[in-house]
Amino acid sequence: MSKYKYIIRDYHAIKEAEIKLDGITVLSGINGCGKSTLSRWLYYLINGAKGFEIYLFDEYKNKIGNILSRMQFACADLERYIRKDDLLDKTSLYKLIQIINEFGFVKNIRNVKIDTIEDLFLEALHVTKNFLTEAMSMDLPYTRKARILNYLNIDVEDKDFNQAIEYFVEQNTRLINKLSSQLKKDIQEREIKKFFDLINENFEIQNDIPSFIQLEEDGVDIIEKDHISTLFNLQQAVYIDTPMAVEMGDTENILWKALRDIMINEKQIDEFQLKEKKLMLRVKGILEGETVLEKGDLFKTNSLRYISKDKKVNILLKDAATGFKTFSYLQRLLENGLLNDETLLMIDEPEAHLHPQWIVEFARLLVLLNKELGLKIMIASHNPDMVAAIHDIANKEGVLENTNFYVAQPENQESHQYIFKDLGHEVGEIFESFNIALDNISRYGRVDL
């Protein structure tokens, strides 16, 4: 099982954090010390590194798609104006639409060759040229012809229409060659600047990039001087910062949308291992029921429902108690095959909406997910019961050696930056930080405002 180290220095509230990701990692500290910032940037790094080629391809596809859309719109507008079936048949406007639809179904570079996209584009360009050439030969007002060509960025000044169309074809042939060559170059070189540009765009990051950030896989830096390397044994990160994300409809929060999508989509798993089935049964036992996927139709999207074991309760999950949502996330992630030794699960304050007994049950589930499935876990917690439960259950289950605890401490008394101190497998200093809050209670009522 690969081991990871995650490092950020001098970024917002974080002075220094060197976090081991060997199995279970627990971060503790006061509000505003940078725990969520650590989780978010780790999420960006892992999913950005694994999705780098897909993001490049999407950028490439979008540029081409914009040109194809303009071709289709222009030709369709001409066809409506001309309303001649023989022109439609002869120039195969339907073929252009078919090509564009086929192009739209190309999802990512992992299941298609760049040459295939080039061929589709050039075929669409050829069809468009034929359509425009014949339309321009017809008795149409000059202004209408010029308007269509100008919409396609075809310069008609000092050229007749046929020359302008030929130039349009040559220009776009050069463009597709240039875009394809650039895509191949970007895939080969994996430049760090391009990487951060893409994750900024895809994750809609509002803040600046850390001046120093690093993720190591088995001692090898993923972020090199000028390039981003490939992660071999970590395929994805799942980040849960609130169980309420399941309640959201359309949301601008990228992390909530990503989590909701993997909850309401269904992966086809051929067969679950016995240990996975046991873990799913444990979750359902705690819930005294289960969360089921209700498939939508053309007018309705998929939704999640909680159904009690006795079938007397059958409600939308968004209407269930928040604690039910917390366990439902684990159930759905298990059912979709996302909790395994190639996943990092990150959870902010999982105890926030849980009864004390369920805190212990949740901690036990996390430990068993790590022990049985090899799932890597990083949680941020303010709760002494959660920290103690993870420590003691990890010890009992024989995985304490791969369980690491960190506490955020201010750099100095005047500083608003924090150093995440590595406590190894011990939790004593975390409990000392909890006790500070209890000690402060005695001050209330004896201090002026």
C-alpha positions as CSV (number, residue, x, y, z in Angstrom):
1,M,0.0,0.0,0.0
2,S,1.5,3.3,-1.1
3,K,2.2,6.1,1.5
4,Y,1.7,9.8,0.9
5,K,2.9,13.0,2.4
6,Y,1.1,16.3,1.9
7,I,2.8,19.6,2.5
8,I,1.7,23.2,2.5
9,R,3.7,26.2,3.8
10,D,2.9,29.9,4.4
11,Y,-0.6,29.8,3.0
12,H,-3.3,31.9,4.6
13,A,-3.7,30.5,8.2
14,I,-1.2,27.7,7.6
15,K,2.4,28.3,8.5
16,E,3.4,24.7,8.0
17,A,1.7,21.4,7.6
18,E,3.4,18.1,6.7
19,I,0.6,15.5,6.8
20,K,1.1,11.8,6.5
21,L,-1.6,9.8,4.6
22,D,-0.7,6.3,5.5
23,G,-4.1,5.1,6.6
24,I,-6.3,7.3,8.9
25,T,-5.2,10.9,9.5
26,V,-7.0,13.1,12.1
27,L,-6.5,16.9,12.1
28,S,-7.6,18.9,15.1
29,G,-7.5,22.6,15.8
30,I,-9.6,25.7,16.5
31,N,-11.8,27.3,13.8
32,G,-9.8,29.2,11.3
33,C,-6.5,27.3,11.7
34,G,-6.6,26.0,8.1
35,K,-8.1,22.5,8.3
36,S,-10.6,23.0,5.5
37,T,-8.0,24.7,3.4
38,L,-5.8,21.7,3.7
39,S,-8.6,19.4,2.7
40,R,-9.7,21.5,-0.3
41,W,-6.2,21.8,-1.8
42,L,-5.5,18.1,-1.3
43,Y,-8.8,17.4,-3.2
44,Y,-7.7,19.7,-6.0
45,L,-4.2,18.1,-6.3
46,I,-5.4,14.5,-6.3
47,N,-8.4,14.9,-8.7
48,G,-6.5,17.5,-10.8
49,A,-3.5,15.2,-11.3
50,K,-5.7,12.2,-12.2
51,G,-8.1,14.3,-14.4
52,F,-5.4,16.4,-16.1
53,E,-5.8,14.8,-19.5
54,I,-9.6,14.9,-19.3
55,Y,-9.5,18.6,-18.5
56,L,-7.1,19.2,-21.4
57,F,-9.4,17.3,-23.7
58,D,-12.5,19.1,-22.5
59,E,-10.8,22.5,-23.2
60,Y,-9.8,21.3,-26.7
61,K,-13.3,19.9,-27.4
62,N,-15.0,23.1,-26.2
63,K,-12.9,25.2,-28.6
64,I,-13.8,22.9,-31.5
65,G,-17.4,22.6,-30.4
66,N,-17.9,26.4,-30.5
67,I,-16.8,26.4,-34.2
68,L,-19.0,23.5,-35.0
69,S,-22.0,25.1,-33.3
70,R,-21.6,28.2,-35.4
71,M,-21.4,26.1,-38.6
72,Q,-24.6,24.3,-37.7
73,F,-26.4,27.5,-36.7
74,A,-25.4,29.4,-39.9
75,C,-26.3,26.5,-42.2
76,A,-29.6,25.9,-40.5
77,D,-30.5,29.6,-40.8
78,L,-29.7,29.5,-44.5
79,E,-31.8,26.4,-45.0
80,R,-34.8,27.9,-43.3
81,Y,-34.5,31.0,-45.5
82,I,-34.1,29.1,-48.7
83,R,-36.6,26.3,-47.9
84,K,-35.5,24.1,-50.8
85,D,-35.5,20.4,-50.1
86,D,-33.1,19.7,-53.0
87,L,-30.5,22.0,-51.5
88,L,-31.0,20.3,-48.1
89,D,-30.6,16.8,-49.7
90,K,-27.7,17.7,-52.0
91,T,-25.5,19.3,-49.4
92,S,-26.4,17.0,-46.5
93,L,-27.2,19.5,-43.8
94,Y,-28.4,16.5,-41.9
95,K,-25.0,15.0,-42.2
96,L,-23.5,18.1,-40.5
97,I,-26.0,17.8,-37.6
98,Q,-25.2,14.0,-37.3
99,I,-21.5,14.7,-37.1
100,I,-22.0,17.4,-34.5
101,N,-24.2,15.1,-32.4
102,E,-21.6,12.3,-32.7
103,F,-18.9,14.8,-31.6
104,G,-21.1,15.7,-28.6
105,F,-21.1,12.1,-27.4
106,V,-17.3,12.0,-27.2
107,K,-16.7,12.1,-23.4
108,N,-13.0,12.2,-22.8
109,I,-9.6,11.4,-24.3
110,R,-9.4,8.0,-22.5
111,N,-12.0,6.5,-24.9
112,V,-11.2,8.3,-28.2
113,K,-8.2,9.2,-30.3
114,I,-7.4,12.8,-31.1
115,D,-7.3,11.8,-34.8
116,T,-10.9,10.8,-34.5
117,I,-11.9,14.3,-33.4
118,E,-9.8,15.8,-36.2
119,D,-11.6,13.6,-38.8
120,L,-15.0,14.5,-37.4
121,F,-14.2,18.2,-37.5
122,L,-12.7,18.1,-41.1
123,E,-15.8,16.2,-42.3
124,A,-18.1,18.8,-40.8
125,L,-15.9,21.5,-42.4
126,H,-16.2,19.8,-45.8
127,V,-20.0,19.5,-45.5
128,T,-20.3,23.2,-44.4
129,K,-18.1,24.3,-47.3
130,N,-20.3,22.5,-49.8
131,F,-23.5,23.9,-48.2
132,L,-22.2,27.5,-48.2
133,T,-20.8,27.2,-51.7
134,E,-24.1,26.2,-53.2
135,A,-26.0,28.7,-51.1
136,M,-23.7,31.5,-52.3
137,S,-24.4,30.6,-55.9
138,M,-28.1,31.2,-55.4
139,D,-29.9,34.4,-56.1
140,L,-29.9,35.7,-52.5
141,P,-29.5,39.2,-51.2
142,Y,-25.8,40.2,-50.9
143,T,-26.4,41.4,-47.3
144,R,-27.7,38.0,-46.2
145,K,-24.8,36.2,-47.8
146,A,-22.3,38.6,-46.2
147,R,-24.1,38.4,-42.8
148,I,-23.8,34.6,-42.7
149,L,-20.1,34.6,-43.7
150,N,-19.3,37.4,-41.2
151,Y,-21.0,35.3,-38.5
152,L,-18.6,32.5,-39.3
153,N,-15.7,35.0,-39.1
154,I,-15.2,34.7,-42.9
155,D,-13.7,37.9,-44.2
156,V,-15.4,38.8,-47.5
157,E,-13.6,42.1,-48.1
158,D,-11.5,42.1,-51.4
159,K,-12.6,38.5,-52.0
160,D,-15.5,36.9,-53.8
161,F,-17.7,34.6,-51.7
162,N,-16.1,31.4,-53.0
163,Q,-12.6,32.6,-52.3
164,A,-13.7,33.6,-48.8
165,I,-15.2,30.1,-48.2
166,E,-11.9,28.5,-49.4
167,Y,-10.0,30.7,-47.0
168,F,-12.3,29.8,-44.2
169,V,-11.6,26.1,-44.9
170,E,-7.9,26.6,-45.0
171,Q,-8.0,28.7,-41.8
172,N,-9.9,26.1,-39.8
173,T,-7.9,23.2,-41.1
174,R,-4.8,25.0,-39.8
175,L,-6.6,25.7,-36.5
176,I,-7.6,22.1,-35.9
177,N,-4.0,21.0,-36.6
178,K,-2.7,23.6,-34.2
179,L,-5.1,22.7,-31.5
180,S,-4.4,19.0,-31.9
181,S,-0.7,19.5,-31.8
182,Q,-1.0,21.7,-28.7
183,L,-3.1,19.1,-27.0
184,K,-0.6,16.3,-27.7
185,K,2.2,18.6,-26.4
186,D,0.3,19.4,-23.2
187,I,-0.5,15.8,-22.5
188,Q,3.2,14.9,-23.0
189,E,4.7,17.7,-21.0
190,R,2.1,18.2,-18.2
191,E,3.4,21.7,-17.4
192,I,2.7,22.9,-13.9
193,K,1.4,26.3,-15.0
194,K,-1.2,24.6,-17.3
195,F,-2.1,22.3,-14.5
196,F,-2.9,25.1,-12.1
197,D,-4.8,27.0,-14.8
198,L,-7.0,24.0,-15.4
199,I,-7.8,23.2,-11.8
200,N,-8.5,26.9,-11.2
201,E,-11.0,26.7,-14.1
202,N,-12.5,23.3,-13.3
203,F,-12.8,23.7,-9.5
204,E,-13.6,27.5,-9.7
205,I,-10.9,28.2,-7.1
206,Q,-11.4,31.7,-5.7
207,N,-8.1,32.0,-3.8
208,D,-4.5,32.3,-4.8
209,I,-2.3,29.2,-5.3
210,P,-0.1,28.3,-2.3
211,S,3.5,29.4,-2.8
212,F,4.6,26.0,-1.6
213,I,2.4,22.9,-2.0
214,Q,3.5,19.3,-2.5
215,L,2.2,15.8,-2.6
216,E,4.6,12.9,-2.3
217,E,3.8,9.3,-3.4
218,D,6.2,6.8,-1.9
219,G,8.8,9.5,-1.5
220,V,8.4,10.9,-5.0
221,D,7.3,14.5,-5.6
222,I,4.1,14.8,-7.7
223,I,4.8,18.5,-8.3
224,E,8.1,18.7,-10.1
225,K,9.9,22.0,-11.0
226,D,8.0,22.5,-14.2
227,H,5.6,19.5,-14.4
228,I,2.9,17.7,-12.6
229,S,3.6,14.0,-12.4
230,T,1.0,11.1,-12.5
231,L,-0.4,9.5,-9.3
232,F,0.0,5.7,-9.6
233,N,-2.1,4.4,-6.7
234,L,-4.4,7.1,-5.7
235,Q,-7.2,7.5,-8.3
236,Q,-9.6,10.0,-6.6
237,A,-10.4,12.0,-3.6
238,V,-13.9,12.3,-2.1
239,Y,-14.6,15.4,0.0
240,I,-17.5,15.8,2.4
241,D,-17.7,19.1,4.2
242,T,-21.4,18.9,5.1
243,P,-24.1,16.2,4.9
244,M,-26.5,18.9,3.8
245,A,-25.0,18.9,0.3
246,V,-27.6,16.2,-0.6
247,E,-30.4,18.7,0.0
248,M,-29.1,21.1,-2.6
249,G,-30.7,21.5,-6.0
250,D,-28.7,23.5,-8.5
251,T,-25.7,24.7,-6.6
252,E,-22.7,26.7,-7.5
253,N,-20.6,24.8,-4.9
254,I,-18.3,22.6,-7.0
255,L,-17.5,20.2,-4.1
256,W,-21.2,19.8,-3.1
257,K,-22.2,19.2,-6.8
258,A,-19.4,16.5,-7.2
259,L,-20.5,14.8,-4.0
260,R,-24.2,14.9,-4.9
261,D,-23.4,13.5,-8.4
262,I,-21.6,10.4,-7.1
263,M,-24.4,9.9,-4.6
264,I,-27.3,9.9,-7.1
265,N,-25.5,8.2,-10.0
266,E,-25.3,4.4,-10.1
267,K,-22.2,2.5,-11.0
268,Q,-22.5,-1.0,-12.3
269,I,-20.6,-3.2,-9.9
270,D,-20.3,-6.8,-11.1
271,E,-20.0,-8.4,-7.6
272,F,-19.2,-7.1,-4.2
273,Q,-16.6,-8.8,-2.0
274,L,-17.8,-10.3,1.3
275,K,-16.2,-7.6,3.4
276,E,-17.9,-4.9,1.3
277,K,-21.3,-6.6,1.8
278,K,-20.6,-6.8,5.6
279,L,-19.8,-3.1,5.8
280,M,-22.9,-2.2,3.9
281,L,-25.0,-4.3,6.2
282,R,-23.4,-2.6,9.2
283,V,-24.4,0.8,7.9
284,K,-27.9,-0.3,7.2
285,G,-28.1,-1.8,10.6
286,I,-27.2,1.5,12.2
287,L,-29.8,3.3,10.1
288,E,-32.4,0.6,10.8
289,G,-33.1,0.9,7.1
290,E,-31.4,2.0,4.0
291,T,-31.0,4.8,1.5
292,V,-32.2,3.8,-2.0
293,L,-31.8,5.4,-5.4
294,E,-35.0,6.4,-7.0
295,K,-34.4,6.7,-10.8
296,G,-35.9,9.6,-12.6
297,D,-37.4,9.9,-16.0
298,L,-37.1,12.4,-18.9
299,F,-38.5,15.2,-16.7
300,K,-37.2,14.2,-13.3
301,T,-33.7,13.5,-12.0
302,N,-32.6,10.7,-9.8
303,S,-33.2,11.2,-6.1
304,L,-32.4,9.4,-2.8
305,R,-35.0,8.1,-0.3
306,Y,-34.6,6.7,3.2
307,I,-36.7,3.6,3.8
308,S,-36.9,2.1,7.2
309,K,-36.5,-1.6,7.8
310,D,-40.2,-2.0,8.5
311,K,-41.1,0.1,5.4
312,K,-43.2,2.4,7.5
313,V,-40.9,5.4,6.8
314,N,-40.3,6.2,3.2
315,I,-39.1,9.8,2.7
316,L,-36.7,11.8,0.6
317,L,-33.3,11.7,2.1
318,K,-33.2,15.5,2.2
319,D,-36.1,15.3,4.7
320,A,-34.4,12.8,7.0
321,A,-32.4,13.7,10.1
322,T,-29.0,15.0,9.3
323,G,-27.3,12.1,11.1
324,F,-29.0,9.7,8.7
325,K,-27.5,11.7,5.8
326,T,-24.0,11.2,7.4
327,F,-24.3,7.4,7.3
328,S,-26.1,7.4,4.0
329,Y,-23.0,8.9,2.3
330,L,-21.0,5.9,3.3
331,Q,-23.6,3.5,2.1
332,R,-23.9,5.1,-1.3
333,L,-20.2,5.5,-1.7
334,L,-19.8,1.8,-0.8
335,E,-22.5,0.7,-3.3
336,N,-20.8,2.7,-6.1
337,G,-17.5,1.1,-5.4
338,L,-15.8,4.3,-4.5
339,L,-14.4,3.3,-1.1
340,N,-11.3,1.3,-1.8
341,D,-7.5,1.4,-1.6
342,E,-7.2,3.9,-4.4
343,T,-9.5,6.5,-2.8
344,L,-8.9,9.2,-0.2
345,L,-12.0,10.0,1.8
346,M,-11.9,13.5,3.4
347,I,-14.6,14.5,6.0
348,D,-14.8,17.8,7.8
349,E,-16.3,17.4,11.3
350,P,-18.2,14.2,10.8
351,E,-19.4,14.3,14.3
352,A,-21.2,17.7,13.9
353,H,-24.7,16.2,13.6
354,L,-24.3,12.9,15.4
355,H,-25.5,11.6,18.7
356,P,-22.6,10.5,21.0
357,Q,-23.4,6.8,20.4
358,W,-23.4,7.4,16.6
359,I,-20.1,9.2,16.9
360,V,-18.6,5.9,18.2
361,E,-20.3,3.9,15.5
362,F,-19.1,6.3,12.8
363,A,-15.5,6.1,14.1
364,R,-15.7,2.3,14.1
365,L,-16.9,2.4,10.4
366,L,-14.0,4.6,9.4
367,V,-11.5,2.3,11.1
368,L,-13.1,-0.8,9.5
369,L,-13.1,0.9,6.0
370,N,-9.4,1.4,6.4
371,K,-8.7,-2.0,7.8
372,E,-10.8,-4.1,5.4
373,L,-10.8,-2.1,2.2
374,G,-7.5,-0.1,2.5
375,L,-9.4,3.2,2.2
376,K,-7.3,6.2,3.1
377,I,-9.1,8.7,5.3
378,M,-8.4,12.2,6.5
379,I,-10.9,13.9,8.9
380,A,-10.9,17.2,10.7
381,S,-12.5,17.0,14.1
382,H,-13.3,19.2,17.1
383,N,-14.8,16.5,19.1
384,P,-12.9,14.6,21.9
385,D,-15.3,11.6,21.6
386,M,-14.5,11.2,17.9
387,V,-10.8,11.6,18.4
388,A,-10.8,9.1,21.3
389,A,-13.0,6.6,19.5
390,I,-10.8,6.6,16.4
391,H,-7.6,6.2,18.5
392,D,-9.0,3.4,20.7
393,I,-10.8,1.5,18.0
394,A,-7.8,1.7,15.7
395,N,-5.7,0.3,18.5
396,K,-8.1,-2.5,19.1
397,E,-8.4,-3.3,15.4
398,G,-4.6,-3.3,14.9
399,V,-4.3,-0.3,12.6
400,L,-3.1,2.3,15.1
401,E,0.4,2.1,13.4
402,N,-1.2,3.7,10.3
403,T,-3.3,6.2,12.2
404,N,-1.7,9.7,12.7
405,F,-2.9,12.6,14.7
406,Y,-2.1,16.3,14.2
407,V,-3.0,19.4,16.3
408,A,-2.8,22.9,14.9
409,Q,-0.8,25.2,17.2
410,P,-0.2,29.0,16.7
411,E,3.3,29.9,15.5
412,N,3.6,32.2,18.5
413,Q,1.3,34.2,20.8
414,E,0.8,37.1,18.3
415,S,0.6,35.0,15.2
416,H,-2.6,34.1,13.2
417,Q,-0.7,31.3,11.4
418,Y,-0.7,27.7,12.6
419,I,1.8,24.8,12.6
420,F,0.2,21.4,12.4
421,K,2.2,19.4,14.9
422,D,2.6,15.7,14.2
423,L,1.6,13.7,17.3
424,G,2.2,10.3,15.8
425,H,-0.2,7.8,17.3
426,E,-0.9,9.7,20.5
427,V,-3.8,12.1,21.3
428,G,-2.7,13.6,24.6
429,E,-2.0,17.1,23.2
430,I,-5.3,17.2,21.4
431,F,-7.1,16.6,24.6
432,E,-5.0,19.4,26.2
433,S,-6.3,21.7,23.5
434,F,-9.9,20.7,24.2
435,N,-9.3,21.4,28.0
436,I,-8.3,25.0,27.2
437,A,-11.9,25.7,26.3
438,L,-13.1,24.1,29.5
439,D,-10.6,26.1,31.6
440,N,-11.9,29.3,30.0
441,I,-15.4,28.7,31.4
442,S,-14.2,29.7,34.9
443,R,-13.3,33.2,33.5
444,Y,-16.8,33.9,32.4
445,G,-18.6,36.4,34.7
446,R,-15.4,37.7,36.1
447,V,-14.1,39.6,33.2
448,D,-15.4,42.9,31.9
449,L,-16.6,43.1,28.3
